[in-house]
Amino acid sequence: MSSPELRPAALDETALADIRRLEESLGTPVVAYEPESPYAELSDDQLAEVRRVESALGVRLLAYRA
């Protein structure tokens, strides 16, 4: 199984300034990633099942595309 491809976004100075303002407003670091997501698109029923298992196990789960 290959690892997911989360890549930081290439931002210009204007976009970086927007991110910095957001970080200041939130009081936490923010990372911008390219729009392609390695995560699976889940139906409402599938998402509900993931949340049920998360709750039962007390963990956070991520579902990746195959």
PyMOL commands that set and color helices and strands:
alter all, ss='L'
color gray80, all
select helices_A, chain A and resi 13-26+44-57
alter helices_A, ss='H'
color red, helices_A
deselect
rebuild
show_as cartoon
